[in-house]
Amino acid sequence: MPIKAIVFDMDDTLYYESDYVRSGMNELGKWVNENYNIDAFYKIAMNFFEKGERKYIINKTLDLLMIPYNEKLIQKMISIYRSHKPTIQLLNDSKWVLENLEKNIKVGLISDGYFIAQTNKVHSLGIKDKFQSIILTDQFGRNNWKPSHKPYEQMCLNLQVCHDECVYVGDNVKKDFITAKKLGWKTVHIERETGIYAKITETPEYMAHYKINNLRELLDILEFQHLFNTHCEEAFDS
């Protein structure tokens, strides 16, 4: 069956997730400065992140700053991080793809993450009207985050298409493609050079059918060329 719907992941697919981390840590840095008169939180936290730290960054940063904390304080800071209005923007290739899809192609978004954080990302990116269906998987509960079948099945219902008429574009080989492939979707791995899940390998069943480094490369894949409008190649060259 020809592809009738293209569905995207959000984090590190449409924008750089590292920009969200910077935005959140900057918000926490302002809060720490206001409450403790210490202005080094952002710099220290981002140093941890850029060195590959992904867990307990807040705790470790507070330790270095010698700010005493308990679980209540950590949860408050996590809440500030997740609920802040992020300073993020669509990548140029993301804008290009969303602007050059054929009008009859259905477009969806499936994204994991805490609901308030993902909702704020959608708002900050200004993409709500770009999609016929947006599924933030946390609305179904944490057990229905990818690789759960639920979001893929719900997306097909929302877009009124069959599984073998869909392609999913994402960045995380650990969860984005295995279920989509089992259901009959085509899959594309977008590997951003600075993406959080870049250069991760998995066993074949987890890997996507195709791998690209820029969303414009979707146009190079024969079975997806019909997704784009007739002026697309001219736009690509400009």
WOURZI-V181062 format. One record per pair of residues at least 24 apart in sequence whose ideal C-beta (glycine too) atoms are under 10 Angstrom apart, sorted by the first residue. I is the first residue (numbers start at 1). J is the second residue. If there is no record, write none. Layout:
{{I,J} {I,J}}
//
This chain:
{{1,161} {1,162} {1,163} {1,164} {1,165} {1,166} {1,184} {2,164} {2,165} {2,223} {2,224} {2,226} {2,227} {3,105} {3,106} {3,161} {3,164} {3,165} {3,166} {3,167} {3,185} {3,186} {3,223} {3,224} {3,226} {3,227} {4,104} {4,105} {4,106} {4,159} {4,160} {4,161} {4,162} {4,164} {4,165} {4,166} {4,167} {4,226} {4,227} {5,105} {5,106} {5,107} {5,108} {5,132} {5,133} {5,155} {5,156} {5,158} {5,159} {5,160} {5,161} {5,162} {5,163} {5,165} {5,166} {5,167} {5,168} {5,185} {5,227} {6,97} {6,98} {6,101} {6,102} {6,105} {6,106} {6,107} {6,108} {6,159} {6,166} {6,167} {6,168} {6,169} {6,186} {6,188} {6,218} {6,224} {6,227} {6,228} {7,106} {7,107} {7,108} {7,109} {7,110} {7,131} {7,133} {7,135} {7,151} {7,152} {7,155} {7,156} {7,159} {7,161} {7,166} {7,167} {7,168} {7,169} {7,170} {7,180} {7,185} {8,94} {8,97} {8,98} {8,107} {8,108} {8,109} {8,110} {8,111} {8,127} {8,130} {8,131} {8,134} {8,167} {8,168} {8,169} {8,170} {8,171} {8,188} {8,190} {8,215} {9,109} {9,110} {9,111} {9,112} {9,146} {9,168} {9,169} {9,170} {9,171} {9,172} {9,175} {9,176} {9,190} {10,94} {10,109} {10,110} {10,111} {10,112} {10,113} {10,118} {10,121} {10,122} {10,125} {10,127} {10,134} {10,136} {10,170} {10,171} {11,88} {11,111} {11,112} {11,113} {11,117} {11,118} {11,121} {11,170} {11,171} {11,172} {11,195} {11,196} {11,197} {12,91} {12,170} {12,171} {12,172} {12,190} {12,191} {12,192} {12,194} {12,195} {12,196} {12,197} {12,198} {13,91} {13,94} {13,109} {13,111} {13,168} {13,169} {13,170} {13,171} {13,172} {13,176} {13,188} {13,189} {13,190} {13,192} {13,195} {13,215} {14,88} {14,89} {14,90} {14,91} {14,93} {14,94} {14,95} {14,97} {14,98} {14,109} {14,111} {14,121} {14,122} {14,125} {14,127} {14,130} {14,169} {14,171} {14,190} {14,215} {15,86} {15,88} {15,89} {15,90} {15,91} {15,94} {15,121} {15,124} {15,125} {15,127} {15,192} {16,88} {16,89} {16,91} {16,192} {16,194} {16,195} {16,196} {17,88} {17,113} {17,121} {17,171} {17,192} {17,194} {17,195} {17,196} {17,197} {18,46} {18,49} {18,50} {18,88} {18,192} {18,194} {18,195} {18,196} {19,86} {19,87} {19,88} {19,89} {19,91} {19,194} {20,81} {20,84} {20,86} {20,87} {20,88} {20,113} {20,117} {20,120} {20,121} {20,124} {20,196} {21,45} {21,46} {21,49} {21,50} {21,54} {21,57} {21,81} {21,86} {21,88} {21,196} {22,46} {22,49} {22,50} {22,86} {22,87} {22,88} {23,81} {23,84} {23,85} {23,86} {23,87} {23,88} {23,120} {23,121} {23,124} {24,77} {24,78} {24,80} {24,81} {24,82} {24,83} {24,84} {24,86} {24,87} {24,117} {25,49} {25,57} {25,58} {25,61} {25,81} {25,84} {26,84} {26,86} {26,87} {27,77} {27,80} {27,81} {27,83} {27,84} {27,85} {27,86} {27,87} {28,57} {28,58} {28,61} {28,77} {28,78} {28,80} {28,81} {28,84} {29,61} {30,80} {30,84} {31,76} {31,77} {31,80} {31,81} {31,84} {32,58} {32,61} {32,62} {32,65} {32,67} {32,77} {32,80} {35,67} {35,73} {36,62} {36,65} {36,67} {38,62} {38,65} {38,66} {38,67} {40,64} {40,65} {41,65} {41,67} {41,77} {49,196} {52,196} {54,196} {57,81} {78,114} {79,114} {79,116} {81,114} {81,117} {82,113} {82,114} {82,115} {82,116} {82,117} {82,118} {82,120} {83,114} {83,116} {83,117} {83,119} {83,120} {84,116} {84,117} {84,120} {84,124} {85,120} {85,121} {85,123} {85,124} {86,117} {86,120} {86,121} {86,123} {86,124} {86,125} {87,124} {88,120} {88,121} {88,124} {88,125} {89,124} {89,125} {89,126} {90,124} {90,125} {90,126} {90,127} {90,130} {91,190} {91,192} {91,214} {91,215} {92,214} {92,215} {92,216} {93,190} {93,192} {93,212} {93,213} {93,214} {93,215} {93,216} {93,217} {93,218} {94,125} {94,127} {94,130} {94,190} {94,214} {94,215} {94,216} {95,127} {95,130} {95,215} {96,214} {96,215} {96,216} {96,218} {96,219} {96,228} {96,232} {96,235} {96,236} {97,130} {97,169} {97,214} {97,215} {97,216} {97,217} {97,218} {97,219} {97,227} {97,228} {97,232} {98,127} {98,130} {98,131} {98,215} {99,130} {99,229} {99,232} {99,235} {100,216} {100,218} {100,219} {100,227} {100,228} {100,229} {100,231} {100,232} {100,233} {100,235} {100,236} {101,130} {101,218} {101,227} {101,228} {101,229} {101,232} {102,226} {102,227} {102,228} {102,229} {102,230} {102,232} {103,229} {104,226} {104,227} {105,132} {105,224} {105,226} {105,227} {105,228} {105,229} {106,131} {106,132} {106,133} {106,155} {106,158} {106,159} {106,160} {106,161} {106,165} {106,166} {107,131} {107,132} {107,133} {107,134} {107,159} {107,227} {108,132} {108,133} {108,134} {108,135} {108,151} {108,152} {108,154} {108,155} {108,156} {108,158} {108,159} {108,161} {108,166} {108,168} {109,133} {109,134} {109,135} {109,136} {109,155} {110,134} {110,135} {110,136} {110,137} {110,145} {110,146} {110,150} {110,151} {110,152} {110,154} {110,155} {110,168} {110,170} {110,176} {110,180} {111,135} {111,136} {111,137} {111,138} {111,145} {111,146} {111,151} {111,170} {112,136} {112,137} {112,138} {112,142} {112,144} {112,145} {112,146} {112,147} {112,148} {112,151} {112,170} {112,172} {112,175} {112,176} {113,137} {113,138} {113,145} {114,138} {114,142} {115,139} {115,140} {131,158} {131,159} {132,158} {132,159} {132,160} {133,157} {133,158} {133,159} {133,160} {134,158} {145,175} {146,170} {146,172} {146,174} {146,175} {146,176} {146,177} {146,178} {146,179} {146,180} {147,172} {147,174} {147,175} {147,176} {147,177} {147,178} {147,179} {147,180} {147,182} {147,206} {148,175} {148,179} {149,179} {149,180} {149,182} {149,183} {150,179} {151,179} {151,180} {152,179} {152,180} {152,182} {152,183} {152,184} {152,185} {153,179} {153,183} {155,180} {155,185} {156,183} {156,184} {156,185} {167,208} {167,209} {167,210} {167,218} {167,221} {167,223} {167,224} {167,227} {168,208} {168,209} {169,208} {169,210} {169,212} {169,215} {169,218} {169,224} {170,197} {170,208} {171,195} {171,196} {171,197} {171,198} {171,200} {171,208} {172,196} {172,197} {172,198} {172,200} {172,202} {172,206} {173,197} {173,200} {173,201} {173,202} {173,203} {173,206} {173,207} {173,208} {173,211} {174,200} {174,202} {174,206} {175,202} {175,206} {176,206} {176,208} {177,202} {177,205} {177,206} {177,207} {177,208} {177,209} {178,202} {178,203} {178,205} {178,206} {178,207} {178,208} {180,208} {180,209} {181,205} {181,206} {181,207} {181,208} {181,209} {185,209} {186,210} {186,221} {186,223} {186,224} {187,211} {188,212} {188,215} {188,217} {188,218} {188,221} {188,224} {189,213} {190,214} {190,215} {190,217} {190,218}}
//
